Structures are given as structure tokens and as C-alpha cells.
Amino acid sequence: MKRIIPCMDICDGRVVKGVNFEGLRDVDDPVELAAYYDKSGADELVFYDIMASVEGRSIFFDLFKKVSEEVSVPLTAGGGIGNLADFEFALECGADKVSINSGAIRDKMFIKEAAARFGSRRVVLAIDAKRADGVFHVFTSGGHEDTGLDAVEWAVRGEAEGAGELVVNSIDTDGVKGGFDLPMLSAIASKVNIPIVASGGAGTMEHFAEVLSVDGIEAGLGASVFHFKEIGIMALKRYLAAQGIPVNL
């Protein structure tokens, strides 16, 4: 089954959203919004503390625990997960999976150690990437720092070290609503065998149908289109089912 996943970026205890990682605007209370999505047919929910890594602090554990007590769908927590203690605490606060990004770049053993201790199915490698010199580079620090890592090679390495899933977010298409970055997603999907969650660019139901038709793309992640009620999750699922895409109705 293909999955539909709303994503909530958290800043100062609120859900926010920007365009190309810039111009953040306030959206809603995360607990209330999570409860809404839980009742609306979301398959999973993803939470990112978007300033945790930039500010060098721990993730929003107190807030996340409140969310986990209100919803029944699986939760992924990310942002500022820098070591195994952070990873374990996120699980204790109700996360089903934990997303690591900058922490895995800083600590070359992080993915392997997390997979060995907690199981690959709980380890999500998040990749924020955009075009640089004709290739896809991995960026950190809210999309401002070019690591120089090739995104395709990093995805392959992440799988080899034990990541059970990838969230691939295109900074070039983030918040633009012009469609997912199919060239980048296809390039990565052709080189790995673990599930990929596509992120960045959702604007229409057709965009979800396009990306979920790509081999290896198991889920479509959206933010603005769901937050501002531009697309209803169950309406989207019915549309996808009509296109022959298997979803959980």
C-alpha cells in the first residue's frame, strides 16, 4: 500500500511552513493539527523540529509526547537527533520511527549503531537535497550548508549502513507546489531497495499520482496542501485508488 503522510515542521512550539526552506509562517497548534490528521485518514505523521540542529539543542520531546498521547497513527520524529540517547528518548516519547539527518553526517557510525540497537525499521535517513553544479547535493542547517555529499551516493550508503527508509526532500521544489522532484527521486530510487518517502513540491492530487507511480516511492509527504485544506486526505486517497494506485481507504 502507498502511504499519504502529512508533515509538520515545528518552530517555537508551533507548526510552520515556508518556501524553499525560507519565509516561515505560522500554521497551527501541532497537537490539534495532529489530532485532525489522525481522524482524516493519514497513514502516518512526520514531525521535524526544524531549528533544533541549527540551534544545537535537543528535539521538542515534551511536545512530541503530548502528540503521541492524542493520536493512533504511527509517528516519526526528527530534528536535532544527534546521538543514540536522543534516538532512544524519541522512541520513549512515542515515536515509531526516528529521522536522522545532520547527526548521521557528523557521526559516520550513527546509522549503523542505531540500526544495530533499535532495528533498521525504526531508522529513517532524511536527505535534504538540491541541485549544485549539475548534481544533487545534500544540504544541512535548514538548507543553507552544502555538505558536498552526492545525494544519490549518500542514500546508497545509508541503506548499506542499516537505514530502513529514506525521506528525500527536494529543497528546489519545497513549498512551491509545482510537483515533486521526479528526476532526483528517480535517480535515488534506481539505486536503493528500501522504501522512499517523497517530499517537497506537492500541489495537486495529480502530483501525488505521478510520484507514487515511480518504482521505489512508497509514500508521498505533504505539508501546505494539507495544512491549508487545499487537498483532503481521503479525497486524495479515493483519487489515487481510481488511478489504480493501492492505498488504505
Backbone torsions as a table, in degrees:
resi	resn	phi	psi	omega
1	MET	NA	137.4	174.1
2	LYS	-81.8	147.1	-174.8
3	ARG	-112.3	147.2	174.0
4	ILE	-114.4	122.9	-170.4
5	ILE	-129.1	110.6	170.2
6	PRO	-70.7	143.2	179.5
7	CYS	-117.5	133.3	178.1
8	MET	-117.4	113.6	173.8
9	ASP	-85.6	127.0	-175.1
10	ILE	-110.1	131.7	175.0
11	CYS	-142.3	125.2	-178.8
12	ASP	53.1	39.1	175.3
13	GLY	77.9	8.3	-179.6
14	ARG	-125.2	153.8	171.8
15	VAL	-77.5	129.9	179.5
16	VAL	-130.4	165.9	176.5
17	LYS	-152.0	141.7	177.3
18	GLY	-130.9	-165.8	177.5
19	VAL	-128.1	128.4	-176.0
20	ASN	52.1	35.5	178.5
21	PHE	70.5	16.0	-179.6
22	GLU	-125.9	166.4	173.1
23	GLY	61.1	52.7	-177.2
24	LEU	-65.5	138.6	174.3
25	ARG	-131.0	149.5	-177.2
26	ASP	-68.9	140.8	-178.8
27	VAL	-117.6	-58.9	-171.3
28	ASP	-169.8	174.1	171.7
29	ASP	-76.8	128.9	-173.8
30	PRO	-64.9	-35.6	-179.9
31	VAL	-68.1	-44.9	179.4
32	GLU	-65.4	-40.9	-179.3
33	LEU	-68.2	-38.8	178.0
34	ALA	-62.3	-42.4	178.8
35	ALA	-62.7	-39.0	177.2
36	TYR	-61.3	-46.2	-179.1
37	TYR	-67.0	-35.3	178.5
38	ASP	-59.6	-38.4	-179.4
39	LYS	-83.4	-14.3	-173.6
40	SER	-94.7	0.6	175.9
41	GLY	100.6	12.6	176.8
42	ALA	-63.3	142.4	179.1
43	ASP	-82.0	-33.5	178.0
44	GLU	-152.8	168.8	173.3
45	LEU	-130.8	141.1	177.7
46	VAL	-119.4	133.5	177.4
47	PHE	-120.7	129.9	175.3
48	TYR	-123.7	123.7	170.4
49	ASP	-83.2	96.7	-166.7
50	ILE	-74.0	-12.6	-179.5
51	MET	-108.0	-3.8	-175.2
52	ALA	-61.1	-48.1	-179.0
53	SER	-68.2	-41.3	-179.5
54	VAL	-61.4	-40.1	-176.7
55	GLU	-90.2	-2.6	177.3
56	GLY	65.3	39.9	-179.4
57	ARG	-129.8	175.2	-179.9
58	SER	-77.0	162.5	-179.4
59	ILE	-68.3	168.3	-177.2
60	PHE	-75.0	64.5	-171.5
61	PHE	-62.9	-41.2	-178.5
62	ASP	-61.6	-46.3	179.1
63	LEU	-63.0	-43.0	-177.5
64	PHE	-64.0	-36.9	178.8
65	LYS	-63.3	-38.9	177.2
66	LYS	-61.8	-41.8	178.8
67	VAL	-62.7	-46.3	-176.5
68	SER	-62.3	-27.0	178.8
69	GLU	-78.2	-15.2	-175.3
70	GLU	-101.2	-18.2	-173.0
71	VAL	-123.2	162.5	-179.3
72	SER	-112.2	-14.8	-178.1
73	VAL	-77.0	156.4	178.5
74	PRO	-61.1	145.0	-177.2
75	LEU	-121.4	141.4	171.4
76	THR	-118.5	132.4	179.1
77	ALA	-114.8	140.1	179.2
78	GLY	-154.1	166.9	-179.0
79	GLY	104.4	110.7	178.1
80	GLY	77.2	15.3	176.1
81	ILE	-82.5	98.7	-171.0
82	GLY	-106.2	-11.9	-178.0
83	ASN	-156.7	178.0	-176.8
84	LEU	-66.5	-30.6	178.4
85	ALA	-65.7	-42.8	175.7
86	ASP	-60.2	-44.4	-178.3
87	PHE	-60.0	-48.3	-178.1
88	GLU	-64.5	-40.7	-178.9
89	PHE	-65.9	-37.2	176.7
90	ALA	-60.5	-40.8	177.1
91	LEU	-64.9	-41.4	179.6
92	GLU	-64.3	-28.1	179.8
93	CYS	-84.2	0.3	174.4
94	GLY	117.1	0.6	178.5
95	ALA	-71.1	137.9	172.5
96	ASP	-87.2	-32.7	176.7
97	LYS	-137.4	155.8	-179.3
98	VAL	-126.3	130.2	-177.7
99	SER	-96.3	127.5	177.4
100	ILE	-120.1	144.9	-175.7
101	ASN	-139.0	-89.0	-179.3
102	SER	-59.2	-36.1	-179.6
103	GLY	-59.9	-36.2	179.7
104	ALA	-73.7	-27.3	178.1
105	ILE	-75.4	-39.0	179.2
106	ARG	-70.7	-42.2	-176.0
107	ASP	-112.5	104.6	-173.9
108	LYS	-66.2	-14.1	179.9
109	MET	-100.2	-3.2	-171.3
110	PHE	-59.1	-50.0	-177.3
111	ILE	-60.3	-48.3	-177.8
112	LYS	-61.4	-44.5	-178.7
113	GLU	-68.6	-39.3	178.6
114	ALA	-65.5	-41.8	179.8
115	ALA	-64.7	-40.3	-179.2
116	ALA	-67.0	-36.7	-175.1
117	ARG	-85.1	-39.3	-172.4
118	PHE	-113.5	-10.8	-178.0
119	GLY	97.5	138.9	-177.3
120	SER	-59.0	-33.7	-175.7
121	ARG	-63.1	-19.5	179.3
122	ARG	-93.6	-8.2	-174.6
123	VAL	-99.2	114.8	177.8
124	VAL	-111.3	123.0	174.4
125	LEU	-94.3	115.2	177.9
126	ALA	-93.3	132.2	-179.1
127	ILE	-123.8	114.4	172.4
128	ASP	-96.2	117.4	-173.4
129	ALA	-136.0	152.7	171.7
130	LYS	-152.1	167.7	-177.0
131	ARG	-71.5	136.0	176.2
132	ALA	-149.3	117.3	-179.7
133	ASP	56.7	38.2	174.1
134	GLY	83.3	0.6	177.5
135	VAL	-128.1	173.7	-179.3
136	PHE	-96.8	116.7	-179.7
137	HIS	-105.4	148.7	174.0
138	VAL	-83.4	131.4	178.6
139	PHE	-117.7	151.3	174.8
140	THR	-129.4	-171.7	179.1
141	SER	54.3	51.4	177.9
142	GLY	65.2	28.7	177.7
143	GLY	86.5	8.9	-176.0
144	HIS	-98.7	-21.3	-174.7
145	GLU	-111.5	117.8	177.0
146	ASP	-81.9	115.5	-178.5
147	THR	-76.7	-17.8	-175.1
148	GLY	84.2	-8.0	179.1
149	LEU	-73.4	136.1	173.0
150	ASP	-74.5	126.0	-174.2
151	ALA	-62.7	-38.0	-179.8
152	VAL	-67.4	-45.7	179.4
153	GLU	-64.0	-38.0	179.0
154	TRP	-65.6	-39.5	177.3
155	ALA	-62.8	-44.0	179.1
156	VAL	-61.4	-44.1	179.4
157	ARG	-64.8	-41.0	179.1
158	GLY	-59.7	-42.9	177.4
159	GLU	-63.3	-44.7	-178.7
160	ALA	-61.2	-31.4	-177.3
161	GLU	-89.1	-4.5	171.9
162	GLY	121.1	2.4	175.7
163	ALA	-62.8	137.9	-178.7
164	GLY	-95.4	-11.4	-177.9
165	GLU	-159.5	152.4	175.3
166	LEU	-117.6	138.3	164.8
167	VAL	-109.8	113.5	-176.5
168	VAL	-107.7	111.9	-177.1
169	ASN	-111.7	124.3	177.8
170	SER	-88.8	115.4	176.9
171	ILE	-66.4	-31.9	-179.7
172	ASP	-61.9	-33.4	-176.2
173	THR	-107.2	-4.7	-175.2
174	ASP	-57.2	123.0	175.1
175	GLY	74.7	-3.3	-176.5
176	VAL	-79.5	-27.0	178.6
177	LYS	66.3	26.5	178.5
178	GLY	-100.7	7.1	-179.4
179	GLY	115.9	154.8	178.1
180	PHE	-67.7	158.7	-179.3
181	ASP	-82.4	80.5	-174.1
182	LEU	-61.4	-40.4	178.6
183	PRO	-60.0	-44.5	-179.5
184	MET	-68.1	-44.9	-179.2
185	LEU	-63.4	-41.0	179.6
186	SER	-66.4	-38.0	179.7
187	ALA	-62.0	-41.6	180.0
188	ILE	-74.3	-44.1	-177.6
189	ALA	-60.8	-29.4	-178.7
190	SER	-73.4	-12.4	-175.2
191	LYS	-112.1	-8.9	-179.0
192	VAL	-126.0	164.6	-179.2
193	ASN	-116.3	-6.9	178.4
194	ILE	-85.0	158.4	-178.8
195	PRO	-61.0	144.2	176.9
196	ILE	-117.4	131.4	171.2
197	VAL	-98.6	119.4	-178.6
198	ALA	-85.7	132.5	-177.6
199	SER	-137.4	143.4	174.8
200	GLY	101.4	104.6	172.6
201	GLY	117.0	-3.1	-177.8
202	ALA	-62.6	127.4	178.7
203	GLY	-135.9	-26.9	-178.1
204	THR	-140.0	166.6	175.3
205	MET	-62.8	-35.1	179.1
206	GLU	-61.3	-35.3	178.1
207	HIS	-61.1	-41.3	177.9
208	PHE	-66.2	-40.7	179.2
209	ALA	-62.9	-40.3	179.2
210	GLU	-62.1	-49.8	-173.5
211	VAL	-72.6	-35.0	-179.5
212	LEU	-76.2	-5.3	174.7
213	SER	-90.3	-7.0	178.4
214	VAL	-80.6	128.7	178.4
215	ASP	-56.2	130.2	178.3
216	GLY	95.8	-16.8	177.3
217	ILE	-88.7	110.6	-173.3
218	GLU	-100.6	-12.5	-177.7
219	ALA	-153.8	149.9	174.5
220	GLY	-113.6	128.1	-179.1
221	LEU	-106.9	137.1	179.6
222	GLY	-138.8	159.0	179.1
223	ALA	-130.5	-80.1	-174.5
224	SER	-53.2	-44.4	-175.4
225	VAL	-63.8	-27.6	176.6
226	PHE	-89.1	-42.3	-178.1
227	HIS	-58.5	-41.9	-175.1
228	PHE	-98.4	17.2	173.3
229	LYS	59.7	28.7	176.7
230	GLU	-74.9	-29.6	175.7
231	ILE	-134.1	127.6	174.5
232	GLY	-84.7	139.4	-174.9
233	ILE	-64.6	-45.4	-179.6
234	MET	-69.3	-35.0	175.8
235	ALA	-63.5	-39.8	177.3
236	LEU	-63.2	-43.3	-179.2
237	LYS	-65.0	-38.9	177.7
238	ARG	-65.0	-39.4	176.9
239	TYR	-62.2	-45.9	-178.6
240	LEU	-63.7	-41.6	178.7
241	ALA	-60.7	-39.2	178.0
242	ALA	-65.3	-23.5	178.1
243	GLN	-88.9	3.7	179.4
244	GLY	84.2	15.3	179.2
245	ILE	-96.0	121.5	-175.4
246	PRO	-71.0	122.3	178.3
247	VAL	-136.3	164.4	179.8
248	ASN	-91.9	103.7	-178.0
249	LEU	-91.9	NA	NA
